[in-house]
Amino acid sequence: MLEHGGDLTEVLHAGGVGIGGSAQLPSRHAEKFIEAIANIYAGLAAAIDGEAGLIDAEVPGVDAGLRSMTFVDAALQSSADREWRALTVET
């Protein structure tokens, strides 16, 4: 999404007219992948600007980040040790 100032906003889509090769999606990504990421960034920007109620509703918060990091850590340990690891998530 490009904001040109004033009320003019231009939305660009992958594979759209006027978009060069550098805007092509990486292989094996769904067509709407870029739009999904853009929605997350838009919500994050609104939360940073002070819009209330977005964290943990539309934008992942600290707790979601910690759960994700716990999962990734357990997966890496499991892979390194070549055995399953228990996943313990504190809430």
MIDOSE-1310 file (N, C-alpha, C; in nm, 2 decimals, decimal comma, always signed):
residues 91
mleh	+0,08/-0,11/+0,00/+0,00/+0,00/+0,00/+0,09/+0,12/+0,00; +0,07/+0,21/-0,09/+0,14/+0,34/-0,10/+0,05/+0,45/-0,07; +0,09/+0,54/+0,02/+0,02/+0,66/+0,05/+0,09/+0,77/-0,01; +0,03/+0,84/-0,10/+0,09/+0,95/-0,18/+0,07/+1,09/-0,12
ggdl	+0,00/+1,09/+0,00/-0,03/+1,22/+0,06/-0,17/+1,26/+0,04; -0,22/+1,33/+0,13/-0,36/+1,37/+0,12/-0,45/+1,25/+0,13; -0,55/+1,24/+0,05/-0,64/+1,12/+0,05/-0,61/+1,02/-0,05; -0,50/+1,03/-0,12/-0,47/+0,93/-0,23/-0,39/+0,82/-0,17
tevl	-0,44/+0,70/-0,18/-0,38/+0,58/-0,14/-0,38/+0,48/-0,25; -0,27/+0,41/-0,29/-0,27/+0,32/-0,40/-0,24/+0,18/-0,34; -0,32/+0,08/-0,37/-0,29/-0,06/-0,33/-0,24/-0,14/-0,44; -0,12/-0,20/-0,42/-0,05/-0,28/-0,52/-0,07/-0,42/-0,48
hagg	-0,09/-0,51/-0,58/-0,10/-0,65/-0,55/+0,00/-0,73/-0,63; +0,05/-0,84/-0,58/+0,15/-0,92/-0,64/+0,09/-0,96/-0,78; +0,18/-0,95/-0,88/+0,14/-0,99/-1,02/+0,05/-0,89/-1,09; +0,03/-0,77/-1,02/-0,06/-0,67/-1,08/+0,02/-0,59/-1,19
vgig	-0,06/-0,51/-1,26/+0,00/-0,43/-1,37/+0,09/-0,33/-1,31; +0,21/-0,31/-1,37/+0,30/-0,21/-1,33/+0,39/-0,26/-1,22; +0,39/-0,38/-1,18/+0,48/-0,43/-1,07/+0,58/-0,51/-1,14; +0,71/-0,48/-1,11/+0,82/-0,55/-1,18/+0,85/-0,68/-1,11
gsaq	+0,95/-0,75/-1,16/+0,99/-0,88/-1,12/+1,03/-0,88/-0,97; +1,08/-0,77/-0,91/+1,12/-0,77/-0,78/+1,00/-0,79/-0,68; +0,88/-0,77/-0,72/+0,76/-0,78/-0,64/+0,70/-0,92/-0,64; +0,76/-1,01/-0,71/+0,70/-1,15/-0,72/+0,72/-1,22/-0,59
lpsr	+0,62/-1,30/-0,56/+0,62/-1,38/-0,44/+0,73/-1,49/-0,44; +0,78/-1,52/-0,33/+0,87/-1,63/-0,32/+0,80/-1,76/-0,36; +0,87/-1,86/-0,41/+0,80/-1,98/-0,45/+0,73/-2,05/-0,33; +0,61/-2,11/-0,36/+0,53/-2,18/-0,27/+0,45/-2,09/-0,17
haek	+0,45/-1,96/-0,19/+0,36/-1,88/-0,10/+0,23/-1,86/-0,17; +0,13/-1,86/-0,09/-0,01/-1,83/-0,14/-0,02/-1,69/-0,20; -0,10/-1,67/-0,29/-0,12/-1,54/-0,36/-0,14/-1,43/-0,27; -0,22/-1,45/-0,16/-0,26/-1,34/-0,07/-0,17/-1,33/+0,05
fiea	-0,05/-1,40/+0,04/+0,05/-1,39/+0,15/+0,09/-1,25/+0,18; +0,12/-1,17/+0,08/+0,17/-1,03/+0,10/+0,06/-0,95/+0,17; -0,07/-0,97/+0,12/-0,18/-0,89/+0,18/-0,20/-0,93/+0,33; -0,18/-1,06/+0,36/-0,19/-1,10/+0,50/-0,09/-1,04/+0,59
iani	+0,03/-1,03/+0,54/+0,14/-0,97/+0,62/+0,12/-0,82/+0,63; +0,07/-0,76/+0,52/+0,04/-0,61/+0,53/-0,07/-0,58/+0,63; -0,17/-0,67/+0,65/-0,27/-0,65/+0,75/-0,21/-0,66/+0,89; -0,12/-0,75/+0,91/-0,05/-0,75/+1,04/+0,02/-0,62/+1,07
yagl	+0,10/-0,58/+0,97/+0,18/-0,46/+0,99/+0,08/-0,33/+1,01; -0,03/-0,33/+0,94/-0,12/-0,22/+0,96/-0,18/-0,22/+1,10; -0,21/-0,33/+1,15/-0,26/-0,34/+1,29/-0,15/-0,30/+1,39; -0,03/-0,35/+1,36/+0,08/-0,31/+1,45/+0,11/-0,16/+1,45
aaai	+0,10/-0,10/+1,33/+0,12/+0,04/+1,32/+0,01/+0,12/+1,40; -0,11/+0,07/+1,39/-0,22/+0,13/+1,46/-0,20/+0,12/+1,61; -0,16/+0,00/+1,66/-0,13/-0,02/+1,80/-0,02/+0,08/+1,85; +0,09/+0,09/+1,77/+0,20/+0,18/+1,80/+0,15/+0,32/+1,81
dgea	+0,05/+0,36/+1,72/+0,00/+0,49/+1,72/-0,10/+0,52/+1,84; -0,13/+0,41/+1,92/-0,21/+0,43/+2,04/-0,35/+0,38/+2,03; -0,39/+0,32/+1,92/-0,53/+0,26/+1,91/-0,54/+0,15/+2,01; -0,64/+0,16/+2,09/-0,66/+0,06/+2,20/-0,73/-0,07/+2,15
glid	-0,70/-0,17/+2,22/-0,77/-0,30/+2,20/-0,71/-0,39/+2,09; -0,60/-0,35/+2,03/-0,55/-0,43/+1,91/-0,46/-0,54/+1,96; -0,38/-0,52/+2,06/-0,28/-0,62/+2,11/-0,36/-0,74/+2,16; -0,32/-0,85/+2,11/-0,38/-0,99/+2,14/-0,52/-1,00/+2,08
aevp	-0,57/-0,90/+2,02/-0,70/-0,92/+1,94/-0,67/-0,93/+1,79; -0,59/-0,83/+1,74/-0,56/-0,84/+1,60/-0,41/-0,86/+1,58; -0,33/-0,81/+1,67/-0,18/-0,81/+1,66/-0,13/-0,90/+1,78; -0,05/-1,00/+1,74/+0,00/-1,09/+1,85/+0,08/-1,01/+1,96
gvda	+0,05/-1,04/+2,08/+0,12/-0,97/+2,19/+0,24/-1,05/+2,24; +0,29/-1,00/+2,36/+0,41/-1,06/+2,42/+0,38/-1,21/+2,45; +0,26/-1,24/+2,51/+0,24/-1,38/+2,54/+0,24/-1,47/+2,42; +0,18/-1,43/+2,31/+0,19/-1,51/+2,19/+0,33/-1,53/+2,14
glrs	+0,41/-1,42/+2,15/+0,55/-1,43/+2,11/+0,63/-1,53/+2,19; +0,60/-1,53/+2,33/+0,67/-1,62/+2,41/+0,63/-1,76/+2,39; +0,50/-1,79/+2,36/+0,46/-1,92/+2,32/+0,52/-1,97/+2,20; +0,54/-1,88/+2,10/+0,60/-1,92/+1,97/+0,75/-1,95/+1,99
mtfv	+0,82/-1,87/+2,07/+0,96/-1,89/+2,10/+0,98/-2,02/+2,18; +0,89/-2,05/+2,27/+0,90/-2,18/+2,34/+0,88/-2,30/+2,25; +0,79/-2,29/+2,16/+0,77/-2,39/+2,06/+0,90/-2,41/+1,97; +0,95/-2,30/+1,92/+1,07/-2,31/+1,83/+1,19/-2,37/+1,91
daal	+1,20/-2,32/+2,04/+1,31/-2,38/+2,12/+1,30/-2,53/+2,14; +1,18/-2,57/+2,17/+1,15/-2,72/+2,19/+1,18/-2,79/+2,06; +1,14/-2,74/+1,94/+1,16/-2,80/+1,82/+1,31/-2,81/+1,78; +1,38/-2,71/+1,81/+1,53/-2,71/+1,78/+1,60/-2,81/+1,87
qssa	+1,56/-2,82/+2,00/+1,62/-2,91/+2,09/+1,58/-3,06/+2,05; +1,46/-3,08/+2,01/+1,41/-3,21/+1,97/+1,49/-3,25/+1,85; +1,51/-3,16/+1,75/+1,59/-3,20/+1,63/+1,73/-3,23/+1,67; +1,79/-3,15/+1,75/+1,93/-3,17/+1,79/+1,96/-3,30/+1,86
drew	+1,86/-3,33/+1,95/+1,87/-3,46/+2,03/+1,82/-3,58/+1,96; +1,75/-3,56/+1,85/+1,68/-3,67/+1,77/+1,58/-3,74/+1,86; +1,51/-3,67/+1,94/+1,40/-3,73/+2,02/+1,30/-3,62/+2,06; +1,18/-3,67/+2,09/+1,07/-3,57/+2,11/+1,10/-3,50/+2,24
ralt	+1,06/-3,38/+2,25/+1,07/-3,29/+2,37/+0,93/-3,25/+2,41; +0,91/-3,25/+2,54/+0,78/-3,21/+2,59/+0,77/-3,06/+2,57; +0,65/-3,01/+2,54/+0,63/-2,86/+2,52/+0,55/-2,81/+2,64; +0,61/-2,73/+2,72/+0,55/-2,68/+2,84/+0,53/-2,53/+2,82
vet	+0,40/-2,48/+2,81/+0,37/-2,34/+2,79/+0,30/-2,29/+2,91; +0,36/-2,19/+2,97/+0,30/-2,12/+3,09/+0,21/-2,01/+3,04; +0,09/-2,00/+3,10/+0,00/-1,90/+3,06/-0,03/-1,80/+3,17
